[in-house]
Amino acid sequence: MSTALILSTLIVISLTFSSVALSLRQHEVPDDLMERGLNAIGIDANTTRVRNVRISGSQFRTKSMITTIALDGMDSTVVPYGNQTITYSYGEGGLKQRIDRFAGLGTLWVFARPALEPMDYSVVVQDGEDGSAAVIRVFDQSLNISVLFDPDTYLPFAIRTYEDHPFFGPSTNDLRVYDYIRVDGLMIPRHFKIIYNNKRLITDFLADEVSVNFDLEPSFFNVSAERGNLNIPVVDPALTAYIGEKYANYLWFGRFNFTAMDFDAQQPYTDMPGVWVIRMPGVANYRQILLETDNYVVVLDAPSEQALVLLEWVRINIGKPVSQIWPTHHHHDHALGVPSFVENGAEVVVPKMAQSYYANIPGAKFATYERGAPYIVQTSDYRATFIHVEGSIHARDHSVTVIMPACPTDDSTVLVFDADHVVQAQLMATHNDHNELSQLVNAMAKHRVAKSAL
């Protein structure tokens, strides 16, 4: 959720909400609820004196919903420390907003920034005919925002948006606001929390300073860089949750604009025909494997961006249905494409303990495996064994696939498809989590995988 966009609803009266929720002890919602709320904040229909507002704080933290160890928790810290300043201007007939954020990155991102240099950046948002913003869809009937008011003070305590999450289904994304203080006649909150589905605390921001009607340089909201052709509309409501999560975790790289013709597809193992290795354009270290059987195809891993394109590639080049999808683990960069495969008829292959995580996907059917009973796909050419790496510290449902010829010999290829245990193979000793590496090696030893495995 864009804090800048949603927070402005607290102090701008130009937005007319047609869906306003109230938790009241009485049965009736007052007809003048919005007026009471605005009066509680300190503004009315004739307010013109507010030129600008600035909210600054030195406590800014975020956690990850998309890369957690447990299937139902929020254990991975993305930003353990940081600060943020949000500035609003209400002059010149429109709203302008600017976010200045300094975000210290947690160890989650050591693979991308080994020294964990902070992210220090600014974002400018403005409305009007030439308006621009990078935000999720925001319930009046045009904006889809609900404002929830405190029944005693009539101050807003939550600004709620609604999303259709690929795994969690219909979801609420709340900006909770607390600790109001009075500044120049306005009641402005100091504490902001973003909470998903009433249980996942994603972002926590505490403001140290609030200012109203201060001197602002005329060029403060100027955008120095050319925007170019960056006007990429969001056409799928389900993507709003996806974009919001990616943004909060510093993962959003824009839309995947490649076609099936752009994939690099090979069958590199002569003793295992039907085992395809698919490389994505411009991402040399990222690969997927397709297992072709006599009647269908199994896809290993499910990043969302290329799911539909990969389905098209299979239709064109193999001509068999994708009947099964196997995500290595539930992290969204490996699993958010699962709904696309399910919609096209694929069964979901996951450890039994992870089935509930994907259960909200419409029409999902499962093939599960558990301790002592791995899942196996076998043809006359190869045998693929899906193994749950129990107790993984990267993700509790983390699994690997071991692929070898149906009738192996001492010289046969043995292939292990894994994700995230090794993130810098060329710098094995210094750029990887050795606890995770040890778990992978121990799991391979437990299942007697050949030391020569690729």
N, C-alpha and C positions, 0 to 999 in steps of 0.2 A: 504494500500500500504506500502511495506517495504521501509522506507526512506533510509536505508543503501544500499539496492540493487539498487534502482533507482538512487540515488545520484551518485553512482559510474560511471554511464554512462556519467557524465559530464567530467570526467577526465581520463577515461580509453579508449584507442583507439583500444583495442583488440576486441570490439564489433562492428560488421559490420551491420549497419541498412539498411534495404531495403525498409522501409516505413518511410519517413521523411516528415513532413508537414511544410509549411511555410506560414505565413500570410504576403503577399507582395502586394505592390501597383501595381506592374507590373503584367502582365499575365504569364510570363515565370518564372519557377523555375530554378535558376542557376544549371548547371551541376556539379559544384564544391561546392555545398551547404554544404556537410559534411566537406569538407576541410576548407571552410570559418568558419564554426562553431568551429572546433577544433582549428584553428588559433586564433580565437577570445578568446577562453579559454586560449590559451598560450601553446598548445602542437601541435606537428606535427608527421608525420609517423616515425621520427627518435628519438622521445623523449624517453630517457631511464633514465633521471636524477631524475625523481620523485620516491622516495622510499616510502613515506607515506604522508598522509594528515589527520589532525585532526580538527574537527569542534565542538566547545563546546558552549553551551548557557544556560543561567539561566532562560529563558522564554519558557516554554513548556506547552501547553494547548490542551486539546481535548474536543470535544463535541460529543454527541451521535446521530447517525442516527437511531438507532434501539430502543431506549427508549425515545421518546419525547412525550410531552403532545399533541401538535397539530399533525395533520396527515401530514403536509407539512413543518414542521419547524425543528429547531435544538436547542431546548430549554434546554435540560438536559445536564449539564456539568459533564463530567466524571473526568477530571483532571483539576482543576482550577489553579494549580500551579505546577511547577516542573522544572527539568533541564535535559539536555541530552548531551552526548558526543558521537560523531561518529568518529571512527578511521579506516582508510584504509591503508593497506600495499600492495605494488605492487612488492615486491621482490619474489625471489624463483619461478619465472615463473608462478605465479598465484595471484589471488586477495583474500585477507582476509579482513574481516570487523568485527568490534566489536561495539556494542551499549551498552553504560552504561546509564541507565535511572533511575531517581528518580522522581516518579509520585505521587503527592499528590492527594488523592481521594476525590471527591465531595460527597455530602450527598446522591447521588444516591446509594452509596454502604454502607450506614449505617447498612443495614440489614445483610450484610456479614462481615463487620469489624466495630463493634459499635464504636470503638475509632478512626476509619478512619486512621489507621496507613498507611503511604505511602508505595507504592510498590517501592522497591529498588532492581534492578536486572541488569544483563548483558546478552547479546545475542551475540554469535559468529557465523559468517557465513564465509565459504570458498568455493572456486571452486576447480576444479580438479577431479581426479578419486575418491578421497575419500571425495569429497565435501559434505557439509551439510548445510541446511538452512530451516527455517520455514517462507516461504514467499508465496505470491500469484503468479500466473503465470504472467510472465512478458513479441513491435511490431517491430522487424524485423520479418521475416517469421518464425523464430524459437522461438523468445521471445515475440512477439506481443506487442512491444513498439513503440510509435511514439514520436519523439522529435520535438517540435515546437520552431522555432527560432525567435528572434526579427529581423525585417527586416532592422533596421538601424545598430545595433551593431553585428548581427549574433550570439549573445549569446543565449543559450537556455533560454526560459522562462516557458516552461511547458514540463514535461515528462508524457505522457499519456498512460494509459493502458485501455483496453476495457473489459467489463464484461457483463454478462447476469444476471441482478438482478431479483430475484423471483417476486418482486412487480413492480419495476420501468422499467423492460424490459432492452433492450440494453442501457448500461450506460458507461459514461466516468469517470475514476478515475485519477485525475490530481495531480501531484506534481508540484506546481507553485514555481518558484525560482526567488528571487528578490535581490536587494541591493548587487550587486557584488563589491568585493574589490580585489585589486591586491596584491598577496602574493608570493614573490619569483618568479615573472614572470607569475604566474597563476591567472586567473580571477575565483574567487570562490564566490558563493552566500552566503549571511548571513541569508536571510529570506526564510523560507520554509512553504508553506501552502498546505494541502491536501484538494482538493475541488471535490465534487462528483456532476456530471451532471451540472457543471458550476454554481451551486447555493447553495450547502450544504457545508459549511466550517467545516471540521471535525477536522483537526489538524493545529496548529499554532506554529511554532518553530523559535525563533530568536537567532542567534549565537552571542556571545560576543567575541569569540576568534577563529582565524583560524591559524593553524600552518602547515608548509610543511617541510619535511625532518628533523624531530626532532629525538632525540635518543629514541629508543624503546626497551624495554627489550625483549630478545628472547622468553620468556615464555608468552608474553602478550596475544597471541591468543590461548594458550593452553586450551583445554577443560578438566576440572578436573573430571567431572561426566561421568559415563559410559552412552552412549546413548541407549544401549540395543536394543530392537526390536521396535524402534520408527519410522521406515521408513514407514510412512503411505502415499501412493501417493494420489494426488488429481485427480480423474478420471472423475469428472463432472465439466465442465467449469462454470456452474452456481454456484458451491460451492465457487468459488474464492471470490466473493463478500461477501458471508456468513462468510468465514474464516476471511477475512479482517476486517469486522465489529466486529466479536466476539473478535478478537485480540485487536482492538483499544479500546474496552470496557472492557477488562480483563474478558471476559466471556467464552473464548474458552476452552473446557474441552476435546477436542479430539472427535473422531468419536463415534457414538452410535453403539456398537458391539453386542447388545443383540438380541435374536430371539423371535419369538412369544411365544415360550415355557417358556420364562422367566417372562412373565407378571403374576401378581397376580390379578385375576379377580373374583369379587364377585357380587352377587345380595343380598345385606345385608338388604333390606327393605321389609319385608314380605307383607306389604300392597301395595307395588308398584313393582310387578314383571315386568321385562323388563328394570328396571333402574340398569345399571351395573356400578360398581366402579372399575376402572383399576389403579393399582399402578405400577410404573416403578421400575425396579430392582435397588436397592441401593439408591433410592431417596424416603425416607419414607414420606416426607411431600408433595410430588407432586402427584396429582391424576388427572385423567380424568374421565368423565362420558360418557357412551354410553346410548342412548335412543333407545331401540328396539321397533319397531312398528310391525304391522302384516306383512308389506311388505318390510320394509327397516330399516336402522339404522341411527341415528343422532349422530355425534361425537361432544362433547363439548371441545373446545380449540384445538390448532393445533401446538404444538411444532414440529419443523422440524425433529429432529433426529429420532423419533420413528414413524413418519407418515406411512411410507411404511410397517413397521413391524406391526403396529396396524391394517392396512388394511388386512394384511395376517392373523392376529389373528381373525378378524371378519369373514373372509372367512371360516376359519377352524372351529370356535366354534359357530358361529351364522348362517352362510350360507345365509345371506341376504346382498344386496348391501348397501354400505354407500352412501346414497342419499343426505345428507346435512352435512356441516361442519360449526360450529359456533365458531369463535374465540372470547374470552372475550374482547380483545382489540388488537390494531394493533402492539403492541410491539413484536419484532421478536421472543422472546422466547416463545410467545404464538400464533403466527400467521404465522411463516415462513413455516409451513407445509401445509398451505392452497393450494399452487399449486399442491402438490402431491395428495391431495384429489380431486381437480378439474380434474386433469388428469385422475383420475379413476372414473369420472362421477358425483362427488358430486356438489350440488348447494351450494353457499356461502350465509349464513344467517348473515346479518350485519345491523346496523342502516343505514338508507338511506343516512345520511350525510357521511358515510364512504365508500360508494360503489365505488367512484372514486379512492380510494386508491388501491383497488384490481382490477381495471378495466383492467390493462395491462396483467393480467394472461390469457394466451391463453385459449379460450373456456369457460371462466368464465360466469356462469349464477347466478342470484341473487334472493334471497327472502329478502325483506327489511322490517324494521319496524321503527316507529318514535313515537314522543310524542303523547300520548293518544291512540296509536294503537300498542300495543306490539304484537310480533309474538308468536303463540301458536302451540304446537304440542300436540295432545291429542289422547289417546287410551281408551279402556274400563277400563284400569287399572290406568292410571295416566294422569295428565295434566301438561305440562311444558310451562311456560310463560317466554319469553325472553324480558327483560326490559332494556332500555337505561338509565344509570345513568347520566342524563344530567348535564353538567358543571363540570364533574369530573376533579380534579386537577392532577390525575395520567395519564389519557389519555382521550381525548375528546370523543372518541367512546366507553368508558368503559361501559360494560353491565354485567348483572347478569341473571341467570336463576333460577326461583322459581318452584320447582317441588312438587306436592302433589297428593294424590289419586284423581281419577276422581270424586268420591263422598265422600268428606272428612267428618270426624266427629271430635268431640272435641279431640279425642285421636290420630288422624291421624298423620303420619310423614309429616313434612314440611321440605324440603331440599332446601338450597340456594347454587348454584354453583357460586363461585366468585374467582377472582384472584387478588392478590397483595394488597388488602385493609388491610389484616392482614398478616403480614410476621413472627411475633413471637407471636403466641397465648398464649404461656406459660409465656410470659413477656409483657402482653398486655399494661401495663401502661407506660413502659419506652422504648420499642423497636418498636413502630409503629408511623406512622404519624397520629396524632389525627384529623387533618383536613380531611384526607381521611376516617378515621373511622366514623367521624361525617357525612360525605356525604353518606356513605353506610347506616348508621342507618336511616338517614332522607329519603333516597330513599325507604328503606324497610317500613318505617312508611307511606310514601305517598301511597304506593301500598298495604297497610294493610296486610303485611306479619306477621304471627304469631310470638310472642316473643319467642315461644318455638322452632323456626326453627333451624335446624342443619346447 
